[in-house]
Amino acid sequence: MPRARSILITGASSGIGEALAYAYAAPGVRLHLGGRDAARLAVVVGESRARGATVEGRAIDVTDRDATRAWVEAADDAGGLDLVIANAGISAGMGGAGEDEAQTRRLFAVNVDGLFNTVWPLVPRMRARRAGHIAVMSSLAGYRGFPGAPAYSATKAAVKSWGEAMRGALAKDGVTVSVICPGWVKSRMTEGNRFPMPFLVETDRAGAIIKRGLDRGAARIAFPWPVAFGAWLFAALPASIGDALVRRLPEKEGGVSGA
């Protein structure tokens, strides 16, 4: 694929979003970075500029549909976005008390509606110019519902399925869609986990893996491969076996975290 020169990334103030900003920051690249934490985002903006990129940062809550649309459309007006990475997301655990309705709705508002708020304003524009690349952040947790994180699993399953479907729907219009499915990545989302996380990936390595996949227009970027294979296997098993296995997995601690 042609090298992306104008890129928008949500959830860029920490974790994978921050790593992606640094992976793409280079002379001749214009970055539009959004994040909820203005102070952390300012650090990412400064470091990305130091690497030679032209950078515009915006403190943004992707659940605010109107504000997100205005920001995304202004970024596209500034030069025609080649790539949008809808990365902003949060996770939450059960905390031993079970998941309540408010937490479930909060995760869907950020992880699903927030992604739609980011992507949909660009779909007709990219279709019209028959060019563009949309990347959506799912997770290996989206392969199979896990009792320790019901809403998080469900949001990431929705993103995965929607992204895969949109890849086919937009292909005829010259627009590429990629679905990103990371395993455990060292970030604010995982720092509170009190259980083993096999094959934990450092954020800079995660950014490099994702960028490499996006550069070639990959349909799905799932990593690390041993965990990706395990997630696929869990999903393929009969429910009687899969249910027994996933019930043994540890619960994530309570509380919401994320970019």
C-alpha positions in Angstrom: 0.0 0.0 0.0 1.1 3.6 -0.5 2.8 5.1 2.6 0.3 6.8 4.9 1.2 10.5 5.2 -1.9 11.9 7.0 -3.0 9.8 10.0 -5.5 10.2 12.8 -5.2 8.1 16.0 -7.6 8.0 18.9 -6.6 7.0 22.4 -3.1 8.3 21.6 -2.3 9.5 25.1 -1.1 6.1 26.4 -0.6 2.5 25.6 -0.9 1.2 22.0 -2.1 4.6 20.7 1.0 6.3 22.1 3.2 3.5 20.6 1.5 3.9 17.2 2.1 7.7 17.3 5.8 7.1 17.8 5.9 4.4 15.1 4.4 6.7 12.5 6.1 10.0 13.6 8.6 11.0 10.9 9.4 13.9 8.6 6.7 14.3 5.9 4.0 12.8 8.1 1.0 14.7 9.6 -0.4 13.2 12.8 -3.8 14.1 14.3 -3.7 12.6 17.8 -6.6 12.4 20.2 -6.8 11.4 23.8 -8.8 12.1 27.0 -5.8 13.1 29.2 -4.6 16.4 27.9 -1.3 16.3 30.0 -0.3 12.9 28.8 -1.3 13.7 25.2 0.9 16.8 25.3 3.9 14.6 26.0 3.1 12.3 23.1 2.6 15.3 20.8 6.0 16.8 21.8 7.8 13.5 21.3 6.2 12.9 18.0 7.2 16.4 16.8 10.7 15.8 18.0 10.8 12.8 15.6 10.0 15.1 12.7 6.2 14.8 12.2 3.8 17.6 11.9 1.4 17.0 14.8 -1.9 18.3 16.0 -3.2 17.1 19.4 -6.8 17.3 20.6 -8.1 16.4 24.1 -11.2 14.5 23.0 -13.8 12.1 24.4 -14.9 9.8 21.6 -18.3 9.3 23.3 -19.1 12.9 22.4 -20.4 12.3 18.9 -20.6 15.9 17.8 -17.2 16.9 19.1 -15.6 13.8 17.6 -17.2 14.4 14.2 -16.1 18.0 14.1 -12.5 17.0 15.0 -12.3 14.1 12.5 -13.8 16.2 9.7 -11.4 19.1 10.4 -8.5 16.7 10.3 -9.6 15.4 7.0 -10.2 18.9 5.6 -6.6 19.7 6.5 -5.2 17.3 4.0 -7.2 14.2 3.4 -6.6 11.4 5.9 -4.9 8.3 4.5 -5.3 6.3 7.6 -7.6 6.5 10.7 -6.8 4.2 13.7 -9.8 4.0 16.0 -7.9 2.8 19.0 -9.6 4.5 22.0 -10.9 2.0 24.4 -11.4 1.0 28.0 -11.5 -2.3 29.9 -13.0 -3.2 33.2 -13.1 -6.3 35.4 -15.5 -7.9 37.7 -13.8 -7.2 41.0 -15.4 -10.3 42.5 -18.9 -8.6 42.6 -20.1 -9.3 39.0 -20.5 -6.8 36.2 -23.3 -4.2 36.6 -25.4 -2.5 33.9 -23.6 0.9 34.2 -20.2 -0.7 33.6 -21.5 -2.6 30.6 -23.0 0.5 29.0 -19.9 2.5 29.7 -17.7 0.0 27.9 -20.1 -0.2 24.9 -20.3 3.6 24.8 -16.5 4.0 24.5 -15.4 0.8 22.7 -18.2 0.6 20.1 -20.1 3.9 19.9 -16.8 5.8 20.3 -15.3 3.8 17.4 -18.4 4.6 15.2 -18.2 8.3 16.1 -14.6 8.3 14.9 -15.0 6.2 11.7 -18.4 7.0 10.2 -17.7 10.6 9.4 -14.8 9.4 7.2 -16.6 6.6 5.4 -18.4 8.7 2.8 -15.4 10.9 2.3 -13.0 8.0 1.6 -15.6 6.4 -0.6 -15.9 9.6 -2.6 -12.2 9.8 -3.3 -11.9 5.9 -3.6 -8.9 5.8 -1.2 -8.3 5.5 2.5 -7.5 3.0 5.2 -9.6 2.4 8.4 -8.1 0.4 11.3 -10.3 -0.7 14.2 -9.0 -1.9 17.5 -10.5 -5.2 18.6 -8.8 -7.8 20.8 -8.1 -11.5 21.1 -10.8 -11.3 23.8 -13.2 -10.8 21.0 -12.8 -14.3 19.7 -14.8 -15.8 22.6 -16.7 -14.5 25.5 -14.8 -14.7 28.8 -16.7 -14.8 32.1 -14.1 -12.6 33.8 -14.8 -9.7 31.4 -18.2 -10.1 29.7 -18.8 -6.6 28.4 -15.2 -6.1 27.3 -15.3 -9.4 25.4 -18.6 -8.4 23.8 -17.4 -5.0 22.7 -14.3 -6.4 21.1 -16.3 -9.2 19.4 -18.6 -6.5 17.9 -15.7 -4.5 16.6 -14.1 -7.5 15.1 -17.2 -8.7 13.3 -18.1 -5.1 12.1 -14.6 -4.5 10.9 -14.4 -7.8 9.0 -17.8 -7.1 7.4 -16.9 -3.5 6.5 -13.7 -4.7 4.8 -15.8 -6.5 2.3 -18.4 -3.8 2.0 -15.9 -1.0 1.3 -13.4 -3.0 -0.9 -15.3 -2.1 -4.1 -14.9 1.6 -3.2 -11.2 1.4 -2.9 -11.2 1.7 1.0 -9.2 -0.8 3.1 -10.3 -1.9 6.5 -8.0 -3.7 9.0 -9.0 -5.3 12.3 -6.3 -5.3 15.0 -6.5 -8.1 17.7 -3.8 -7.8 20.3 -3.3 -10.1 23.2 -1.9 -8.7 26.4 0.1 -5.5 25.8 1.9 -3.7 28.6 -0.2 -0.6 29.2 -2.5 1.1 31.6 -5.2 -1.4 30.7 -3.1 -4.4 31.9 -1.0 -2.8 34.7 -3.7 -3.6 37.3 -4.0 -7.3 36.3 -2.9 -9.6 39.2 -2.7 -12.8 37.2 -0.1 -14.2 34.8 -0.2 -12.7 31.3 1.6 -15.1 29.0 3.6 -13.6 26.1 3.0 -10.0 27.4 4.1 -7.6 24.6 5.9 -4.4 25.2 4.0 -1.4 23.8 6.7 -0.3 21.4 6.9 -3.8 19.9 3.0 -3.9 19.7 3.2 -0.6 17.8 5.8 -1.9 15.4 3.8 -5.1 14.7 0.6 -3.2 14.1 2.3 -0.7 11.8 3.9 -3.5 9.8 0.5 -5.1 9.3 -1.2 -1.8 8.4 1.5 -0.9 5.9 0.6 -4.0 3.9 -3.1 -3.6 4.3 -3.6 -6.8 6.4 -7.2 -7.9 7.0 -6.4 -8.9 10.5 -3.4 -8.2 12.7 -3.5 -10.8 15.6 -0.6 -11.2 18.0 1.3 -12.7 19.6 0.7 -15.8 17.6 0.7 -18.4 20.5 -2.1 -16.4 22.3 -3.9 -15.8 18.9 -3.9 -19.5 18.2 -5.2 -20.2 21.7 -8.0 -17.6 21.3 -8.9 -19.2 18.0 -9.0 -22.7 19.5 -11.2 -21.5 22.4 -13.7 -20.2 19.9 -13.6 -23.4 17.9 -14.2 -25.8 20.8 -17.7 -27.1 21.5 -19.4 -25.0 24.2 -19.4 -27.9 26.7 -15.6 -27.9 26.6 -15.0 -24.2 26.1 -17.2 -23.2 29.0 -15.4 -25.5 31.4 -12.0 -24.1 30.3 -12.9 -20.4 30.4 -14.5 -20.7 33.8 -11.0 -21.5 35.2 -9.5 -18.3 33.8 -8.8 -15.5 36.4 -11.0 -12.4 36.6 -9.7 -9.0 35.9 -9.7 -6.7 38.9 -12.6 -4.2 39.2 -12.5 -0.6 37.9 -12.3 0.9 34.5 -9.0 1.6 32.8 -7.8 2.5 29.3 -6.9 5.3 26.8 
